[in-house]
């Protein structure tokens, strides 16, 4: 009798999940605060440690729902956030627009990447009194920013398919 053993290895997938999101009114503007759960698989972490920058796109939208027509778009914004490793200084960098922060460990950089604080997203003057609003937030890895050889590998690969579900909520927005 011959026993045949088969072993299966599953690639641990990377994931993005928005845990919380909220709009806070300060002076005449609404600011977005959000917390994101980010998990990288070993291959993505390895690519990062070898100098491959990872650019994420944070997408935000506020709409006014309509009953018999498309929702009325109040604001749609996106913000790129880049996580990279600088081998010479042995620092991880998180870049949001023109603001750059460096961190000595991957864990600290990942924690910063997972927190969105005080992103100005909405002018209070755009809010019409008595209207209802819905907000949507999503984050995704921008695969077009990866080096060309990785872009080819990323097509259809679960380890590089990093997109959160759309996080939807009904914010309480008020006009003066």
Secondary structure as UniProt FT lines:
FT   STRAND          15..26
FT   TURN            27..28
FT   STRAND          29..39
FT   HELIX           42..49
FT   TURN            50..51
FT   STRAND          54..64
FT   STRAND          72..86
FT   TURN            87..90
FT   STRAND          91..96
FT   TURN            97..98
FT   STRAND          99..103
FT   HELIX           106..113
FT   STRAND          115..123
FT   HELIX           124..126
FT   TURN            129..130
FT   STRAND          134..141
FT   HELIX           143..145
FT   HELIX           148..154
FT   TURN            155..156
FT   TURN            158..160
FT   STRAND          167..169
//
